[in-house]
Amino acid sequence: MATDWRRLAARLLGLLLLPLFGITSGAELSFTLEPSDIIAVQQQPLMLHCQVEGIPPITTQWRRNGVLLQEDQNHAMFINGSLLIGCFQRSRSDGSSDEGDYECVAQNSFGLVVSRKAKVQAASK
């Protein structure tokens, strides 16, 4: 209980002192780099970029067509917010596809922001 009170007091004190140090807008998250539309080459790696400013800790996640992506053997999320698709596939044996609309979602203790949608399409043969 005392620890919770100390955390709350420290957070409130921090919020009160922020304007004195000219950091009033730092609590809010803002994108410094958002993902862009891209034409992807079949079976080649693909990187989507996302960078966010704000008060740490900041977590980033990615959504494809509105569904949260999980890291797996083909999707790696970097500490800077970027997403690597290791081997782009227009269609997989399970019926899934790497094509679609991608969004970067960033969150800290002050809020959440969602990037613009980036359309990822396969290059035509």
Legacy VTK file of the C-alpha trace (Angstrom):
# vtk DataFile Version 3.0
C-alpha trace
ASCII
DATASET POLYDATA
POINTS 125 float
0.000 0.000 0.000
2.792 2.432 0.901
4.593 1.554 -2.343
1.462 2.355 -4.394
1.138 5.698 -2.607
4.789 6.524 -3.327
4.387 5.689 -7.008
1.287 7.854 -7.256
2.993 10.721 -5.410
6.074 10.461 -7.658
3.927 10.463 -10.804
1.916 13.476 -9.617
5.076 15.337 -8.663
6.538 14.567 -12.078
3.433 15.913 -13.805
3.584 19.091 -11.725
7.268 19.650 -12.528
7.029 18.962 -16.270
5.882 22.497 -17.189
8.761 24.013 -15.186
11.257 22.200 -17.377
9.482 22.896 -20.677
8.468 19.303 -21.325
4.714 19.823 -21.414
4.124 18.062 -24.728
6.460 15.119 -24.058
3.835 13.099 -22.206
1.790 12.773 -25.340
2.911 10.302 -27.945
3.637 11.466 -31.454
4.980 9.735 -34.525
8.301 10.905 -35.905
8.128 8.239 -38.639
5.018 6.424 -39.868
4.802 3.419 -42.183
4.427 4.076 -45.930
2.624 2.224 -48.696
4.912 -0.293 -50.364
5.022 -2.762 -53.223
6.590 -5.964 -51.924
8.561 -8.582 -53.826
7.515 -12.190 -53.346
9.791 -14.184 -50.986
11.923 -11.132 -50.106
12.257 -9.352 -46.758
10.170 -6.251 -46.142
10.622 -3.549 -43.492
7.884 -1.210 -42.279
9.116 1.698 -40.174
7.545 3.301 -37.130
9.152 5.690 -34.643
7.437 7.406 -31.743
8.357 10.186 -29.306
7.035 10.414 -25.781
7.792 9.577 -22.190
9.082 6.006 -21.777
8.374 3.257 -21.469
6.755 3.144 -24.897
5.530 -0.114 -26.375
4.780 -0.619 -30.054
2.712 -3.276 -31.745
1.535 -3.831 -35.291
-1.846 -4.644 -36.786
-2.589 -6.075 -40.225
-6.127 -5.468 -41.433
-7.080 -4.502 -37.880
-5.761 -7.712 -36.289
-2.832 -7.583 -33.869
0.276 -9.280 -35.297
2.187 -11.733 -33.148
5.939 -12.119 -33.452
6.779 -15.414 -35.108
9.344 -16.895 -37.467
8.269 -14.467 -40.208
7.442 -11.283 -38.226
9.992 -9.514 -36.028
9.306 -6.277 -34.154
12.328 -4.144 -33.336
12.839 -1.984 -30.253
12.689 1.155 -32.454
9.155 0.193 -33.565
9.934 -1.169 -37.031
8.433 -4.410 -38.328
10.384 -6.917 -40.395
8.527 -9.419 -42.550
11.271 -11.946 -43.180
9.869 -13.523 -46.335
6.932 -11.712 -47.945
4.210 -14.048 -49.221
1.204 -13.025 -51.268
-0.485 -16.246 -50.148
0.568 -18.967 -47.760
-0.463 -22.612 -47.589
-2.768 -21.816 -44.635
-4.590 -19.178 -46.732
-3.039 -16.189 -44.960
-1.270 -13.357 -46.754
1.235 -10.642 -45.913
-0.690 -8.238 -48.148
-2.960 -5.774 -46.407
-3.219 -2.579 -44.418
-0.638 -2.242 -41.639
-0.790 0.112 -38.643
1.705 0.787 -35.900
0.169 1.120 -32.426
2.218 2.880 -29.737
1.346 3.205 -26.065
2.775 4.643 -22.861
1.243 5.337 -19.456
-0.299 8.558 -20.822
-2.112 7.171 -23.852
-2.171 5.350 -27.158
-1.676 6.463 -30.787
-2.290 4.643 -34.060
-0.306 5.433 -37.206
-1.655 5.992 -40.661
-2.488 2.820 -42.585
0.219 1.589 -44.931
-0.962 -0.566 -47.821
1.347 -3.481 -48.589
0.776 -5.067 -52.004
2.599 -7.769 -53.892
4.446 -6.734 -57.052
2.791 -8.082 -60.163
4.663 -10.706 -62.133
LINES 1 126
125 0 1 2 3 4 5 6 7 8 9 10 11 12 13 14 15 16 17 18 19 20 21 22 23 24 25 26 27 28 29 30 31 32 33 34 35 36 37 38 39 40 41 42 43 44 45 46 47 48 49 50 51 52 53 54 55 56 57 58 59 60 61 62 63 64 65 66 67 68 69 70 71 72 73 74 75 76 77 78 79 80 81 82 83 84 85 86 87 88 89 90 91 92 93 94 95 96 97 98 99 100 101 102 103 104 105 106 107 108 109 110 111 112 113 114 115 116 117 118 119 120 121 122 123 124
